[in-house]
């Protein structure tokens, strides 16, 4: 069986024409796989910049979330034109249409990918009526309609972009971040799904960037020990345990406390 975006939606369309609830559930499966192939097609167009672990491990909603962290406009539709400039810096008077990229919106993807998945499981005995076949067919037909534009795209990848790269301090994986996105959000995230460390991006006017792990340092409570323990801010919570790297004394966060003061005017 061929699994690509066009084969999946063609099988789904044929299954919708069959008069059985079983065929509708198989249609839901085909549409879910169509969404997956569309998502990974976008990611593979950027495979030189996004680690293979994203393509292998993550489900489409997670993968698109990572894609948008790298490229904030990654789920937007765009057209590309090309022309010869008569004068440098002035748009060409005559331009040729190159192609159009119709993308799935993240909100749409998250909603319908999860909803389609609900039809692929046996209902709980206590769940009662999960809806009639007519309503299911109507819903699946709407999903097919929404997928037509992305499937008709003549451009499948992203555009040209500047990037920053650095080694993650936590897992040593290479982190790649869109330069424009980093300047706007002052943030970068490790793509390693087992890490996901977050960094603050400090970028000067010349475009030089410094990335620092967003973490809090804690002093060891042992008398005479100058050890420091570091915990990523996203992981901070009551009950988190840490061990001093200098003396080995274990610690535990037992309460939250924020310090503040007046702002100088």
N, C-alpha and C positions, 0 to 999 in steps of 0.2 A: 504494500500500500504506500502510495506517495503522500508524504506529509509536507505540504507547502501551502502558502496562504490561498492560492487559487483552487487547489485540489480540495482543501478543507471546506471552503465556502460553497463549492459546487456540490460536494456530497451533502452538506447541510441543507442546501436548497432542495435537492432531490428528496431528502428525508422528510422535509416539511410537507411535501406533496403526498406522502403516504398517510393512510388513515389509521394510525395507531399511536397510542401513547408511547410505546417502546421506541418507535422511530423518532419521536420528538426528543426523547432523552439522548439518543445517539446524535441527533442534530445539535443538541446543546454541547456535547463533547466535541464535535467537529468545529463549532464556533469558538469554543475555548482554545482549541489548538490553533485556529486561525489567528486569534489575538496573540497567542504566544509567538507564532512565526513572524508576525508583523513587528512585535517588540524586539525580538532578537535580530531581525534584519537591520533595524536601526542601530542596535548596539554593534553589530559586526561591521558596520560601515565606519565605526570608530575603534576597531579592534586594536589598532596600533597604540591607542591611548588608554583604553579601558582593559584592565587585567582579565585574563581568560576565566578566572574564578567567578566573575560576574555572569558570564555567559553560561558557565557550567552549573552553577549552584543556585542562583536566585530565581524565584518565580517572577513572572512579568511585572506585577505591581512593584516588587522590590527593585527589579532591574531598572524600570522607568524612573523610580525615585532616585536611584543612583545616577541615572542619565541626566536628570534635571539638576542634580547637585553639580554635575560637571558642566552642563549646558542649560541654563535657565530657560532658553527658548526652544528646547528640544522637542516640546510637544505642540509647537505652533506650525501652522500652514504657511508656506512661502513659495514664491516663484522666482526663477532665475532668468535674467536676460543678459545678452552679451552684445557688445558693439565696439567699433573702433573709434577712439577719441580723436577728434581733429586737433584738440589742444589738451595737453596734460592736465588732469584734474577737473575737466569739464565733461559731464556725461555726454555720451555719443548721441547724436540726433537720430540716428537710425539704429535700432536694437533688434536683435533676433531672440525670439522666445526659445529658451533652452528646455525648460521643464517646470513641473509643479510638484511640490511635496505636500501631500495631505496627511496630517498626522493625527493620531489618536490623542485625545485629551486625557491627562492623568486622572481627573475626576471621573470621567466616563469609564476608563479602563478599570479603575479600582472597583467601581460599582458593579459593572456587568461581568467582570471576570469572576468576582466572588459569587454573584447571583447565579451565573451559569453553573458554577461548581455545586450549588445546592441541589441541582437537578440530577447530579451524578451519583447521589447516595440514596440508599434505601431509607424511606421515612421511618421515624420512630413510631412504634405501635400506638403511642399516646398522642401523636401529632395530629390525628384526624385528617380531614380533607385538605390536601395541599393545593387544590385548584383544579379546574377542569382542563381537558385537553385543548379546548378552544382558546382559552386564555393563554395557555402556554405557547400555542402555535402563534398567536398574535404577538406575544412578547418576543419570541425568537425571530419572527419576521422583521420586527423593528430593529433588532440587533443586526440582522443581515443588511438592512437598509443603511444603518449607520456605518457599516464596514465598507460599503461600496466605494466611498471617496478615497479612503486610505489605500484600498486595493488598486485604485485607478492611477495612483501616483506614478509619474515618470522619473522622479528622483527619489532615491531610496536612502540617502545618507545625509550627513550634516554638511556644513560648509567649511570654509577656511577659518582657522582660529589660532590664537596664541595661547600657550599653556605654560604653567610652572610645574616643575617636577621636583620632588624631594623624597627622602627615605623616611618612612614612618618610624618614630622613636620607640613605638611599642612593639611592632611586629617585623620591622625592617622591610616591609613591602614598599614598592615605589608608589607614591601618591601623585596623581596627576590632577591638576585643577585648571579650569578655564580662567585665563588671566582677567577677562572682563568680569566674570562672575566673582572672582576673589576680590577685585577692587570694589565691587558693589556690596557684597555680603560680609567681607573680611573673615571668611570662613573656608575651611577645607576639611574634607572627610576622607579617611582611609577607605578604599574600596574593598579591602579584605573583609569578607563577611564574618570572619571569626574575630575581627578587631574593631573596625568602625570608629577608631579614635578620631577625635575632633580637634582641629587646630585653629588658632587665631592667626589671621593673615595681616601683617603690617607691611604696607606697600608705600614707598616714597614717591615723590614726583618723577623721579627718573625711571620708575618701574621696577626698582629693586625690591624683592620681597623677602620677608623673614616670617617663618611659620613656627609658632610656639604651641605646644600641647596645652589645651585648656584643662588645667589641673590645679589642685590646691595642695600646698605643702604643710605638713604637720610636724611640729617638734616632738621629739621623744620625751616622755615624762620621767625617764630614769635620771636621777641626780648625777650630774657630771657627764652625761651623754649628749653629744651635739648632733646625733643622727636626725635626718629628715625623712619623712615618709610622704610619698606623693600619690594622690588618688585623683583620677579624672573626675571633673565636675559632674559629668553625666552619670557617673556611678555612685556619687555621694548619697548616702542614706543612713538612717539610724540602723544600727546592727552590723554595718560593714566593718570587717576586721582587717587589720594591717599589722605588719611586723617591722620593727625598726631594723634597717639594714646594717646598722653599726653594732648594736648590742643584742639584737634578737628578741627584745621584749615585745610581746604581742599587745596590741591596742584594739579598742572597739569604739566606734562612734555611738554615743549614748543620747545625744540631743542635738538639736539644730540651734545655731546662734548666728545672727548677722550683726556686724558692727557698722555703725554709720556716724556721720558727723556733719556739721554745717558746711555749706559750699562757700568758698571765698568769692567775694564780688569785687 
